[in-house]
Amino acid sequence: MHKRVMDSGPADVAHETSTEDLMIAVEQLVRHVRRSATAGGLSTAASSALGRLGREGPQRLTELARAENATQPNMTQLVTRMERAGLVRRVADRTDGRGVLVEVTALGEEVFRERRAERAEALGQLVGALSEPERQAVRVALPALARAIQERS
């Protein structure tokens, strides 16, 4: 049995949408926006790791693997490929001489910015195709969901 969510439209007409329907919509949105980012020709895993490093700054490989839900060997291989492509580099951890951090290079930052701009453009086109009440609902709902995610973290 699916949970039901009530959504009041602009004319106070109630529409019932199941959480299953919402999940399908979110999955379609994420797939569409992810597919729109082509800069750098990155895999989903590489794009995600580059995005995390771009947003959060340098990280130890073990931290990056944990955050990306990857094994240490898989993350090592991914970082090596990204390093060969000039997107990231390994640097000494200034706080721990034995440690190594993975950081984004200037090229990696550029690819990160290009991919983000491509995703933003794709999302903007989708939102632009909506009616004004729908656009307003998206402008309120998506940041609210992001806030709820941050509060759970």
N, C-alpha and C positions, 0 to 999 in steps of 0.2 A: 504494500500500500504506500502511495506517495503522499508526502506532506503537501498541503495546499497553501499557497501564498495568495493573499488578496492584493490586487493592484487597482487603485482607483484612478481612472482616466480623467481627462480634463472636463468631461461632461458628467462626472460623478457616476459613470457607468462602471460597475465592478466587473473585472475580468479575472477568472481563475486561471492560474498558471501553476502547473506542478513543478516541484523542484527538479524533476527529471527534465522537463522542457527547458528550464533555466540552465541546467547543466549542459544540455545539448547546444544551446545558444552560446554559452561561454566557450565551449570546445570549438565550435565553428569560428567564433571571433578570434580566438587565439591562433588557430591554424591559419586563418586568412591573413592575419597580421604578420605572423612568423614567415609565411611563404613570400610575403611582399619584400622582405629584407634579403637582398641578394648580394650586396657589397661584400667583397672579399671571398665570395664563394664558400662560406664556412658551413660546416656541419652544424646541426642543432646543438650538440655538446660543446663545440668550439665557440659558437655564438653565445651560449649561456655562460661559459667560463670567462670569455672576453668581456661580456656585459657585467658580470660580477666584479671582475678586476677593475673595470672602468668606473663602476659606481662606488666600490668600497675601498679601492686602493690595493697596494701590494699585500700578498698573503703567502704564508707557507704552503707548500704543496699539499701537506696533510690537511690543512684547514680548507683549502680549496676543494680537495677531494670530498671531504666531509660535507661541505656546504652544497656541493653539486651532486651529492648522493652517488659518488663514483668510488671505485676501488683505487687504492694508491697506485698500483701498476697501470691501470687505465688512464688515470690522470697524468701520470708521468709520461706516458706515450703521447697523450693529447698535448701537453705542454711542450714536449719536444717538437711535435709537428708545428705548433704555433710559433715556437722559437725559430725554427727553420724558415717559416714564412715571414719572419720579421715582426710578428705581432706582439710578442712578449719577450722578456729577457729574465734571466735569473741573476739576482744580485745578492750580495752579502747582507745579512740582517745586522743593522748597526747596533741593535740592542743585545744581540747574541752572536758573537763571532763565528760560532759553529753553524748557525742557521742560514738558510737560503730562502729568499723571498722570490715570488714570481710577480713581475710588474709589467704593465702595458707599456709598449714603446710608442713613439710618436705616430708611427704607421698604424699600430693597433688602436690608438685613440681616434685616429681619423676614420678607420673602418668602423669602430664602435659608433662614432657620431653619424656616419653615413647610414648605417643600419638602423639607428634610432630614428633618423629623419625619414627613411623609407617606411618604417612601421607607423610613424606619426602621420605621414601622408596617407597611407592606406586606411588608418582609423578615421582620419579627417574626411576622406571621401565617403566612407560608410555613414558617419554621423551627418554629413552634409546631405545625404539622400533621405534623411528622416524629416518628418514634420517638425515644426518648432516645438510643440509640446513634448515630442519624443526626444528631440535634441536636449531640451532642458532636463528631462528625466535622466538621460545618460550622464549629463554633466553633474548631476547630484548623486546618482547611484554608484557610478564607478569609483569616484573618490571615497565614498562611504564604505564600499567594499574593501578598498585598499586600506583604509583606516582600521577596519575590523581585523584584517589580516595582520597588520602591524601590532595591534593590541594583543593578539594571540601569541605573537612571537616572543 
